[in-house]
Amino acid sequence: MKPIFQFLPAVEKKFRFVLHVVFILLFAVALGSCSDADDEIDDPGGTDNPGGNEPKENVKVGKEGGEIVKGKLTIIVPADAFEANMTLEISKQAAGAVMQNYEASEYYKIKVPQNFSKPLTIQLPVIKAVTSGDVFVRFAVFGFQVSTQQESQTACWVKAKKEGDVYVADLQPSGEAAEGAAEFTVGLVKDYQASAGLETRAATPGLTCVVIAPSKYSDHSEKLKGWATDAIDKLKATGFSFDKRKSPIQIEVKEIQKPDNYGYFVASWWDSEYNSIQINALQLAKTAEMKRTMMHEMTHFTQYYYDPRSTWEKGRASGDFLWMDEAVAVWAEKLYVEGISSVQQGNQYCPVDGFFPLPGEKIDTHGYGMAALIQWLAKKYGDKKIVSLHEKQFEKATSVYEAFNQAFPDLFKEYGKFLKDYVEEGGVKDLLPGVTRPRLYVADMNEVSSGEPFGGKQPYSVFIERIGINPDIKLPSNQVTMSITVTGGESDGTGQACGLFRYSNETRKISKLADFHDSYGFSDVVNVKDKRDQLYVVYYHPYNKVSQVKMTVKLDDKPDFNVGMFKMTVDGLVNYSGSFSTLIPDESYFQFKEMKGKTTSAGTKLTYTSSLSRELVEYGYDAVHQWDLSLEIDTKTNKIVSGSAKEVKTRFYRNTTTLSRRYTTSVQFGNIPFRAVTSGRDTFGATKADGKMDNYVTTFSYKTEEYSAGTIKTKVFDSWNANADFSITIQLDNL
């Protein structure tokens, strides 16, 4: 056994170790008692302040409010600004990435609850001292550029107040906020100037405009502000409202490195008060285009308030009414600056192609061209009527078509009239030589038809066919005419509405020759051939539908008709039972070749006359058949402009002069269009599908006289129902 003193060193060593452990534990407990566990901050970004002078970072805040610190950014959150304890996402942005050389501080992207209810005070120090000019805080949020159809940012500018070493401004809560987070890019801006109306911490109430521009462009600010004010006044004068805007409209001038971009309206997805107009500083010298741009984008500004979608939806994408918005905005430019808009120019064919955008066509581009329709409506109904399109949109019209149809109930009944006016007055006729559709090439006297029918695949408004004549063709005489016939499509109530235009190879200009329905007789064939001119036929569809149209062209020597016949049926004579029908002359008694007549001509007028009387024995009676047919044909319009047909069928008792019965049919008519060449016969005709009987028949009478019981009983049928079904056919030939 060892002596006790030999154990003492080992015991002493162990005792010292135990005391050391106890001391460490007691020290840890003492530290823990100096802080409350509820105030502990778990900074996901870590603590990057090992002994530095900057305050410790903190991105958490409770309902009682507090101070958020990230880098050099401080956010003062008042009590009850947030509904619950929050951890904010804050990230520092690369230097120069947001405002380039105009950055006066570090820039931060922060996410806060959309529904915060009290102003958040932002504090930022400048990178280096700003010795002149104002310093602004720029609160930028995501938005959508309507005119470019791209995501963007829009900002609220606030003049910062210097407090000690920092600049201060308040981020105001939104009155439109929803659930979720709002993301802002925040920083100080130097070397910018704002026009009058921008307060220190909040936007000034009332509808005014504030221009915020780099100092080197600030000489343009008052001019821009004047243009913006003019645009607002002109839009208000036409009935548009800006009443929902609570704060000044901020117009930000910036350098946009796109040569064709003059500026745009940006809709914020967070708060409509952040909606702004951004102007390209590099285009300020182009006064006319800049004024157009201001008018165009200010129109988008007010259109925003007629869109019933949510703020979030409008700040993310355009809606279903985009082409209507663009059409109205392009039209509005003319309220301020005369002439055709640069965006409309080059898109003039849009109304011609169709009311609806073509497959693959850019929707906004279609709207640029359709400004012509808005212009026509404004001219017809007045400028103040245009806003009704947007009022119908606000009232939840389901489509652009529905908005137009509700605002202008007669539009689609008279759409063909718009198309005709537009082609003739809107400059489209001067673009006809650029039509690329293969032409109808007349190389001989045979008929030539469209290679393929128009339409049939999609709705359309106008089709254009061009006609050329072989200059080397041998014509039988200088009296040759050209018949142009249009079949299919949709009638405008009279027939297929068309216009005929001529392109002069000598002057390089287009001139209008005539309007016509269904068919036309062109007489100046020799000159067109010799001068190598071209003809253009424009077919006006009354409204966009899917239907096929075919055009046929044929050269004819001046017609010399020597036989002809008139046929008519009517279902709807007043007091007449059944359907009435007549043939003059009656094919039951005369062969077509026996229906002899003659033709005379004077200028573009052809006159055909025929008459005959024949005696025969019929059903045991002595009978006499008499008929007269007279027609006046305009070879320019290829129509029977006026005509009359009369037939008298009389029966006498055999070998006497005593009347048994007599039937007299008499018709006067006009405006009967050429239809086609059928079995070699030139056929003219009209039916109920072309319009009411009144449009073609001026007088009609069917008289019956019958001998009975020593007296003659007479009946006359000379009127018809307003909606009577009818058919008129006239055939002429040269046999």
C-alpha positions in Angstrom: 0.0 0.0 0.0 1.3 3.4 -1.1 1.6 6.2 1.3 -1.2 8.8 1.2 0.9 11.7 0.1 1.6 9.7 -3.0 -2.1 10.2 -4.0 -2.4 13.9 -3.5 -1.0 15.1 -6.8 -3.4 13.0 -8.8 -6.4 14.1 -6.6 -5.4 17.7 -6.9 -5.2 17.4 -10.7 -8.7 15.9 -11.0 -10.2 18.5 -8.6 -8.8 21.3 -10.7 -10.5 19.8 -13.8 -13.9 19.5 -12.1 -13.7 23.1 -10.9 -12.9 24.3 -14.4 -16.0 22.6 -15.9 -18.2 24.0 -13.1 -16.9 27.5 -13.8 -17.7 27.3 -17.5 -21.3 26.0 -16.8 -21.9 28.8 -14.3 -20.6 31.4 -16.8 -22.9 30.1 -19.6 -25.9 30.3 -17.2 -25.0 33.8 -16.3 -24.9 34.9 -19.9 -28.3 33.3 -20.7 -29.9 35.2 -17.8 -29.0 38.5 -19.5 -31.3 38.0 -22.5 -34.9 37.0 -23.2 -35.3 33.9 -25.4 -38.3 35.6 -27.2 -36.0 38.3 -28.6 -33.7 35.8 -30.2 -33.1 36.5 -34.0 -32.2 33.8 -36.4 -30.8 35.7 -39.3 -30.9 33.5 -42.4 -28.3 35.6 -43.9 -26.0 35.2 -40.9 -24.3 38.0 -39.0 -21.7 39.8 -41.0 -20.6 42.2 -38.4 -17.5 40.8 -36.6 -16.5 43.8 -34.6 -17.6 46.4 -37.3 -19.3 49.8 -36.7 -22.4 49.0 -38.7 -25.6 47.9 -36.8 -26.3 44.2 -36.6 -28.4 42.9 -39.5 -32.0 42.0 -38.7 -34.7 40.9 -41.2 -37.4 39.9 -38.6 -40.1 42.1 -37.2 -43.1 41.4 -35.0 -46.6 43.0 -34.9 -45.2 45.5 -32.4 -43.0 46.9 -35.2 -39.3 47.6 -35.1 -36.3 48.2 -37.2 -35.2 46.1 -40.2 -31.5 46.3 -41.1 -29.7 44.8 -44.1 -26.4 46.2 -45.1 -26.8 49.9 -45.4 -30.6 49.7 -45.7 -32.8 50.4 -42.7 -36.6 50.0 -42.7 -38.6 51.4 -39.8 -41.8 49.4 -39.4 -44.5 51.0 -37.2 -46.6 48.9 -34.8 -49.4 46.9 -36.5 -48.1 47.6 -40.0 -48.0 43.8 -40.5 -50.7 41.4 -39.5 -48.2 38.9 -38.0 -44.5 38.4 -37.2 -42.6 38.6 -40.5 -39.2 37.7 -41.9 -38.4 40.0 -44.9 -36.4 38.8 -47.9 -33.9 41.5 -48.8 -31.1 41.2 -51.3 -28.5 43.7 -52.3 -28.3 44.5 -56.1 -25.1 44.8 -58.1 -23.8 48.3 -58.4 -25.1 50.1 -61.5 -27.5 47.4 -62.4 -30.7 49.4 -61.7 -30.0 53.1 -62.4 -26.5 53.0 -63.8 -24.5 56.2 -63.1 -27.5 57.8 -61.4 -27.3 55.5 -58.4 -26.6 57.5 -55.2 -26.8 54.5 -52.9 -26.7 50.8 -52.7 -29.8 49.3 -54.2 -31.9 46.6 -52.5 -34.7 44.2 -53.6 -37.1 43.8 -50.7 -40.2 41.6 -50.3 -42.9 42.8 -48.0 -46.5 41.7 -47.4 -48.7 43.2 -50.0 -51.3 44.1 -47.4 -49.0 46.1 -45.0 -51.2 48.9 -43.6 -48.9 51.7 -42.5 -46.1 53.6 -44.2 -42.7 51.9 -44.0 -39.9 54.4 -43.6 -36.8 53.8 -45.7 -33.4 55.1 -44.7 -30.3 54.9 -46.9 -27.0 56.7 -46.8 -25.4 58.0 -50.0 -22.4 56.3 -51.4 -20.6 59.6 -51.4 -21.9 63.1 -50.6 -24.3 64.7 -53.1 -23.3 68.3 -53.4 -26.1 69.7 -55.6 -29.6 68.9 -56.7 -32.2 66.7 -55.0 -32.0 63.1 -54.0 -34.9 60.8 -54.8 -35.9 57.5 -53.5 -37.2 55.3 -56.4 -39.6 52.5 -55.4 -39.8 50.2 -58.4 -42.2 47.3 -58.8 -42.9 44.9 -61.6 -45.4 45.9 -64.3 -46.4 45.4 -67.9 -45.7 47.6 -71.0 -48.9 47.6 -73.0 -47.4 48.9 -76.2 -44.5 46.5 -76.3 -46.3 43.6 -74.7 -43.3 43.0 -72.3 -42.7 42.7 -68.6 -41.1 45.8 -67.2 -40.8 47.9 -64.0 -42.7 51.0 -63.0 -41.7 53.3 -60.2 -43.0 55.7 -57.7 -40.5 58.6 -57.2 -40.3 60.4 -53.9 -38.1 63.3 -53.0 -35.9 62.1 -50.1 -35.4 64.1 -46.9 -32.0 64.2 -45.4 -31.9 63.3 -41.7 -28.4 63.3 -40.4 -26.3 60.9 -42.4 -29.2 59.2 -44.2 -31.9 60.1 -46.7 -35.4 59.1 -45.7 -38.7 58.5 -47.6 -41.9 56.5 -46.9 -43.1 53.5 -48.8 -46.9 54.0 -48.7 -49.3 51.0 -48.3 -51.5 50.1 -51.2 -55.3 50.5 -51.3 -55.5 47.6 -53.8 -53.2 45.1 -52.2 -54.0 41.4 -52.0 -52.5 38.4 -50.3 -48.9 37.5 -50.9 -45.7 39.5 -51.1 -44.8 42.6 -53.0 -41.3 43.0 -54.4 -39.7 46.4 -54.6 -36.3 47.6 -55.9 -35.3 50.5 -53.7 -32.4 53.0 -53.9 -31.4 56.6 -54.0 -31.1 58.5 -57.3 -29.0 61.5 -58.0 -28.6 63.9 -61.0 -32.4 63.8 -61.7 -34.8 66.7 -61.5 -38.6 66.7 -61.0 -41.1 69.2 -62.3 -43.3 70.9 -59.8 -45.8 68.7 -57.9 -43.6 66.1 -56.2 -43.7 66.4 -52.4 -41.1 65.1 -50.0 -42.7 62.0 -48.6 -45.9 61.3 -50.6 -47.4 61.9 -54.0 -49.4 65.1 -54.2 -53.2 64.4 -54.6 -55.1 65.6 -57.7 -54.7 64.9 -61.4 -51.5 66.6 -62.4 -48.4 65.4 -64.2 -44.9 65.3 -62.8 -41.9 64.8 -65.1 -38.9 63.2 -63.5 -35.8 63.4 -65.8 -32.0 63.3 -65.7 -30.7 66.7 -65.1 -29.2 66.9 -68.6 -32.7 66.4 -70.1 -34.6 68.5 -67.6 -34.9 71.4 -70.1 -37.5 69.2 -71.8 -39.6 68.6 -68.7 -42.0 71.5 -69.0 -42.6 70.7 -72.7 -43.3 67.1 -71.8 -45.6 68.1 -69.0 -47.5 70.4 -71.4 -47.9 67.6 -73.9 -49.2 65.3 -71.2 -51.7 67.9 -69.9 -52.9 68.5 -73.5 -53.4 64.8 -74.0 -55.4 64.5 -70.8 -57.6 67.5 -71.7 -58.3 66.1 -75.2 -59.2 62.7 -73.9 -61.5 64.2 -71.2 -63.1 66.3 -73.9 -64.0 63.0 -75.8 -65.5 61.5 -72.6 -62.6 59.5 -71.1 -62.3 59.7 -67.4 -59.2 59.8 -65.1 -61.3 60.1 -61.9 -59.9 56.9 -60.4 -56.3 58.3 -60.4 -55.6 59.7 -56.9 -52.0 60.9 -57.3 -50.0 62.8 -60.0 -49.2 60.9 -63.2 -45.5 60.3 -63.0 -43.6 60.5 -66.4 -40.2 59.1 -66.1 -37.6 60.1 -68.8 -34.9 57.5 -69.4 -32.5 56.5 -72.1 -34.1 53.5 -74.0 -31.6 52.0 -76.4 -34.2 51.1 -79.0 -34.3 53.3 -82.1 -38.0 52.8 -82.8 -39.1 53.1 -79.2 -40.5 56.5 -78.1 -42.1 55.5 -74.8 -44.7 53.4 -73.2 -47.3 53.1 -70.5 -46.5 50.7 -67.7 -49.2 49.1 -65.6 -48.2 48.1 -62.1 -49.3 44.7 -60.8 -49.2 45.9 -57.2 -51.0 49.3 -57.2 -52.5 51.3 -60.0 -51.1 54.4 -58.4 -47.7 53.1 -59.5 -48.8 53.1 -63.2 -46.5 55.5 -65.1 -45.5 56.6 -68.5 -41.8 56.2 -69.5 -40.4 58.4 -72.3 -37.2 57.8 -74.3 -34.8 60.6 -73.7 -33.0 59.8 -76.9 -36.0 60.6 -79.1 -36.9 64.0 -77.5 -35.9 66.0 -80.6 -38.6 64.3 -82.7 -41.4 66.6 -81.6 -44.3 65.2 -83.8 -43.6 61.6 -82.8 -43.1 62.4 -79.2 -46.5 64.2 -79.1 -48.1 61.2 -80.8 -46.4 58.9 -78.2 -47.7 61.0 -75.3 -51.2 61.0 -76.7 -51.1 57.2 -77.4 -49.7 56.2 -74.0 -52.0 58.6 -72.1 -54.9 56.9 -73.9 -53.6 53.5 -72.6 -53.4 55.2 -69.2 -57.1 56.0 -69.1 -58.1 52.7 -70.9 -56.6 50.9 -67.9 -59.5 52.1 -65.7 -62.1 50.6 -68.1 -60.6 47.1 -67.9 -62.5 45.2 -65.3 -59.7 42.8 -64.5 -57.8 42.9 -61.2 -54.8 45.1 -60.7 -52.6 42.0 -60.5 -53.9 40.7 -63.9 -53.6 44.0 -65.7 -50.0 44.3 -64.4 -49.1 40.9 -65.7 -50.5 40.7 -69.2 -52.7 42.3 -71.8 -56.3 41.2 -71.9 -58.7 40.1 -74.7 -59.4 43.7 -75.7 -55.8 44.5 -76.7 -56.4 45.2 -80.4 -59.4 47.5 -79.5 -57.2 49.4 -77.1 -54.5 49.9 -79.7 -57.0 50.9 -82.4 -58.4 53.6 -80.1 -55.0 54.7 -78.9 -53.8 55.1 -82.5 -57.0 57.0 -83.5 -56.5 59.3 -80.5 -53.1 60.4 -81.8 -55.0 62.3 -84.5 -56.7 64.3 -81.9 -53.4 65.9 -81.2 -51.2 65.5 -84.3 -52.4 65.5 -87.9 -51.3 62.8 -90.3 -51.0 59.0 -90.2 -49.3 57.4 -87.3 -46.1 55.6 -87.9 -47.5 52.4 -86.4 -50.6 52.6 -88.5 -48.6 53.0 -91.7 -47.6 49.6 -92.9 -50.7 48.1 -91.3 -53.3 49.6 -93.6 -54.4 46.3 -94.9 -55.6 45.0 -91.5 -59.2 46.2 -92.0 -59.1 44.8 -95.5 -57.9 41.4 -94.3 -60.7 41.1 -91.7 -62.3 42.5 -88.5 -60.7 39.7 -86.5 -56.9 39.2 -86.5 -55.7 36.6 -89.0 -54.1 33.4 -87.7 -50.5 34.2 -86.7 -51.1 38.0 -86.9 -49.8 40.0 -83.9 -52.9 41.2 -82.0 -51.5 44.7 -81.3 -50.4 45.2 -84.9 -53.9 44.3 -86.0 -55.1 47.1 -83.7 -52.8 49.6 -85.3 -54.4 49.0 -88.6 -58.0 48.9 -87.2 -57.6 52.5 -86.1 -59.2 53.2 -89.5 -62.4 51.7 -88.2 -62.3 53.9 -85.1 -61.7 56.9 -87.3 -64.7 56.0 -89.5 -66.9 55.6 -86.5 -65.8 58.8 -84.9 -66.5 60.7 -88.2 -69.9 59.1 -88.4 -71.1 59.2 -84.8 -68.7 61.8 -83.2 -65.5 61.5 -81.1 -67.5 61.3 -77.9 -69.0 58.0 -79.0 -65.7 56.1 -79.0 -65.5 55.9 -75.2 -68.6 53.8 -75.3 -66.5 50.9 -76.6 -64.6 50.9 -73.3 -67.7 51.5 -71.3 -69.1 48.3 -72.7 -65.8 46.6 -71.8 -66.1 47.8 -68.2 -69.7 46.5 -68.2 -68.2 43.0 -68.9 -68.6 42.7 -72.7 -67.2 39.2 -73.4 -65.3 40.1 -76.5 -64.2 42.9 -78.8 -66.9 42.0 -81.2 -69.5 42.2 -78.5 -68.2 45.6 -77.4 -68.4 47.0 -80.9 -71.8 45.4 -81.5 -73.2 46.9 -78.3 -71.7 50.3 -78.7 -72.6 50.6 -82.4 -75.6 48.3 -83.1 -75.7 49.2 -86.8 -72.0 48.7 -87.5 -72.1 45.2 -88.8 -75.1 46.0 -91.0 -73.1 48.8 -92.7 -69.7 47.2 -92.5 -69.4 47.1 -96.3 -69.9 50.8 -96.4 -67.0 51.3 -94.0 -64.8 49.0 -96.2 -65.7 50.9 -99.3 -65.0 54.3 -97.7 -61.8 53.0 -96.3 -60.4 51.6 -99.6 -61.3 54.8 -101.5 -60.5 57.4 -98.9 -58.0 55.7 -96.5 -55.2 55.4 -99.0 -55.6 51.7 -99.6 -56.5 52.1 -103.3 -53.0 53.6 -103.8 -51.6 50.3 -102.4 -53.5 48.1 -104.8 -50.4 47.6 -107.2 -48.7 45.9 -104.3 -51.3 43.0 -104.3 -49.4 39.8 -104.8 -52.3 37.5 -105.6 -51.8 35.9 -109.1 -53.7 38.0 -111.7 -56.5 36.9 -114.0 -54.6 37.0 -117.3 -56.8 37.4 -120.4 -54.9 35.9 -123.3 -57.8 35.3 -125.7 -61.5 35.6 -126.0 -62.2 32.7 -123.7 -63.5 32.9 -120.2 -61.0 33.2 -117.3 -61.8 32.5 -113.7 -60.1 32.9 -110.3 -57.5 30.2 -109.8 -59.1 29.4 -106.5 -62.2 30.9 -104.8 -61.6 33.6 -102.3 -62.3 32.8 -98.7 -63.6 29.4 -97.5 -61.0 29.0 -94.7 -61.5 32.1 -92.4 -63.6 35.2 -92.0 -62.6 38.1 -94.2 -63.6 41.6 -95.2 -62.2 42.4 -98.6 -60.7 40.5 -101.5 -58.8 42.1 -104.4 -58.5 40.5 -107.8 -56.3 42.0 -110.5 -56.9 41.7 -114.2 -54.3 42.0 -117.0 -54.8 41.7 -120.8 -52.2 40.2 -123.1 -51.0 43.2 -125.2 -50.4 40.9 -128.2 -53.9 39.5 -128.3 -55.7 39.9 -131.7 -59.1 41.5 -131.0 -61.9 40.9 -133.5 -62.9 44.6 -133.4 -62.5 47.8 -131.5 -66.0 47.2 -130.0 -64.8 44.4 -127.7 -66.0 44.7 -124.1 -65.1 42.8 -121.0 -67.7 41.2 -118.7 -66.7 40.9 -115.0 -68.9 38.6 -113.0 -68.7 37.9 -109.2 -70.5 34.9 -107.7 -70.8 33.5 -104.2 -70.0 35.5 -101.1 -72.6 37.5 -99.2 -75.1 40.0 -100.6 -75.3 43.5 -99.1 -79.0 43.5 -99.9 -78.5 44.3 -103.6 -75.8 41.8 -104.6 -72.1 41.4 -104.4 -70.8 44.9 -103.7 -67.6 45.6 -105.8 -65.5 48.5 -106.9 -63.5 48.7 -110.2 -60.1 50.5 -110.2 -57.6 51.1 -113.0 -53.8 51.3 -112.7 -52.2 53.5 -115.3 -48.8 52.1 -116.5 -48.0 55.6 -117.7 -48.7 57.7 -114.7 -48.3 54.9 -112.1 -51.5 56.0 -110.4 -54.7 54.3 -109.5 -58.1 55.7 -110.4 -61.6 54.5 -109.5 -63.8 53.6 -112.4 -67.1 52.4 -110.9 -69.0 50.7 -108.2 -71.1 47.7 -109.2 -73.0 44.7 -107.9 -72.5 41.2 -109.2 -71.3 42.1 -112.7 -69.8 44.9 -114.8 -69.3 45.5 -118.5 -66.0 47.3 -119.1 -65.8 49.0 -122.5 -62.2 50.5 -122.8 -60.6 47.1 -123.4 -58.5 48.3 -126.4 -56.8 51.1 -124.4 -56.1 48.8 -121.4 -54.5 46.3 -123.7 -52.4 48.7 -125.7 -51.2 50.8 -122.7 -50.6 47.6 -120.6 -52.7 49.0 -117.8 -54.2 46.7 -115.1 -57.7 46.5 -113.6 -58.4 45.8 -110.0 -61.7 44.5 -108.7 -62.3 45.0 -105.0 -65.0 42.8 -103.4 -66.5 44.2 -100.2 -67.7 41.6 -97.9 -70.6 43.0 -95.8 -69.3 41.4 -92.7 -66.6 38.8 -91.9 -67.9 35.4 -92.7 -66.4 32.3 -94.1 -67.7 32.2 -97.7 -66.3 31.6 -101.1 -66.3 34.2 -103.9 -65.3 33.5 -107.5 -64.6 36.1 -110.2 -65.0 35.4 -113.9 -63.7 37.6 -116.8 -64.6 37.3 -120.5 -64.0 39.4 -123.6 -66.9 39.8 -125.9 -67.5 41.6 -129.1 -70.3 44.1 -128.7 -73.4 41.9 -128.3 -76.1 41.9 -130.9 -78.9 39.9 -129.3 -81.7 38.7 -131.6 -83.7 36.4 -129.3 -84.8 36.9 -125.8 -87.2 35.7 -123.1 -88.6 36.9 -119.7 -89.5 34.6 -116.8 -91.0 35.5 -113.5 -92.4 33.6 -110.5 -94.0 35.2 -107.4 -95.1 33.5 -104.2 -97.0 36.2 -102.3 -99.4 38.1 -104.6 -102.2 39.6 -102.5 -105.4 37.6 -102.8 -103.9 35.2 -105.2 -103.9 31.5 -104.2 -100.7 29.7 -104.8 -97.6 30.6 -106.7 -97.8 32.8 -109.8 -95.6 32.1 -112.8 -95.2 33.6 -116.3 -93.0 33.1 -119.4 -92.9 35.9 -121.9 -93.0 34.6 -124.6 -94.4 31.3 -123.5 -92.2 28.3 -124.4 -95.4 26.2 -124.6 -96.1 28.0 -127.9 -92.8 29.4 -129.1 -89.4 27.8 -129.3 -86.6 30.0 -128.0 -85.2 30.5 -131.5 -88.6 31.9 -132.6 -88.6 34.6 -129.9 -87.0 37.0 -132.4 -86.0 40.6 -131.6 -83.3 43.2 -132.5 -80.7 45.2 -130.7 -79.7 48.8 -131.2 -76.8 50.6 -129.5 -75.9 54.1 -128.5 -72.8 54.6 -126.5 -72.9 52.2 -123.5 -76.6 51.6 -123.9 -78.1 48.6 -125.7 -81.8 48.4 -126.5 -83.4 45.1 -127.2 -87.0 44.9 -128.4 -89.2 42.0 -129.6 -92.9 41.5 -130.2 -95.1 38.9 -132.0 -98.7 37.9 -132.4 -99.8 34.4 -133.3 -103.2 32.8 -134.0 -103.9 29.2 -133.4 -106.6 26.7 -132.4 -106.3 25.7 -128.7 -108.5 23.2 -126.8 -111.3 23.8 -129.3 -111.1 27.6 -129.1 -109.7 30.2 -131.5 -106.7 31.6 -129.6 -104.4 34.7 -130.1 -101.1 35.0 -128.3 -99.4 38.4 -128.2 -96.2 39.5 -126.4 -93.9 42.5 -126.2 -90.5 42.6 -124.6 -88.3 45.7 -124.3 -85.0 46.0 -122.5 -82.4 48.7 -121.9 -79.0 47.4 -121.0 -76.1 49.4 -119.6 -72.9 47.7 -120.9 -70.9 49.6 -118.3 -72.7 48.1 -115.3 -73.9 45.0 -117.1 -77.4 45.6 -115.8 -80.8 45.8 -117.4 -81.5 49.3 -116.1 -85.2 49.3 -117.3 -87.5 46.9 -119.1 -91.1 45.9 -119.7 -92.8 42.6 -120.6 -96.4 42.1 -121.6 -98.3 39.1 -122.7 -102.0 38.7 -123.7 -103.5 35.3 -124.1 -107.1 35.4 -125.6 -109.5 32.6 -126.4 -112.7 33.0 -128.4 -115.5 30.5 -128.9 -114.8 28.7 -132.1 -115.5 30.6 -135.3 -116.9 33.6 -133.4 -115.7 36.8 -131.9 -117.3 36.1 -128.6 -114.7 36.2 -125.8 -114.3 33.1 -123.6 -111.4 34.3 -121.5 -108.4 36.6 -121.6 -105.2 36.6 -119.4 -103.1 39.7 -119.4 -99.7 39.9 -117.7 -97.8 43.2 -117.6 -94.5 43.9 -115.7 -92.2 46.9 -115.6 -88.8 46.3 -114.0 -85.2 47.5 -113.7 -81.8 47.2 -111.9 -81.6 43.5 -113.0 -77.9 42.4 -112.8 -76.0 40.2 -115.2 -75.6 36.7 -113.7 -73.7 34.5 -116.0 -73.5 32.9 -119.5 -75.7 29.8 -119.2 -75.8 27.4 -122.1 -74.5 30.2 -124.4 -77.2 32.6 -123.2 -76.5 35.8 -121.4 -78.5 35.5 -118.2 -79.7 38.4 -116.1 -81.7 37.8 -112.9 -82.8 38.8 -109.4 -84.3 36.9 -106.5 -85.4 37.5 -102.9 -81.9 36.7 -101.8 -80.8 39.9 -103.6 -83.4 42.2 -102.0 -87.0 42.9 -101.8 -89.2 42.6 -104.9 -89.8 46.4 -104.7 -86.1 46.9 -105.6 -86.6 45.3 -109.0 -90.3 45.5 -109.9 -91.9 48.9 -110.3 -95.4 47.8 -111.5 -97.0 44.4 -111.9 -100.5 43.4 -113.1 -102.1 40.0 -113.8 -105.7 40.5 -115.1 -108.2 37.7 -115.8 -111.4 38.2 -117.9 -113.8 35.2 -118.1 -117.3 35.0 -119.9 -119.9 33.5 -117.6 -123.7 33.6 -117.8 -123.8 36.4 -120.3 -121.3 38.7 -118.4 -117.5 39.1 -118.3 -116.1 38.7 -114.8 -112.8 40.5 -114.2 -110.1 40.0 -111.5 -106.9 42.0 -111.1 -103.9 41.1 -109.0 -101.5 44.0 -108.9 -99.9 44.0 -105.5 -97.6 41.7 -103.5 -96.7 41.1 -99.9 -93.7 43.0 -98.5 -91.7 39.8 -98.0 -92.9 38.1 -101.2 -90.6 35.4 -102.6 -89.9 36.0 -106.2 -87.5 35.2 -109.1 -86.9 37.1 -112.3 -84.8 35.6 -115.1 -84.0 37.2 -118.5 -82.1 35.3 -121.2 -80.7 36.8 -124.4 -78.7 35.2 -127.2 -77.5 35.7 -130.8 -78.7 32.8 -132.9 
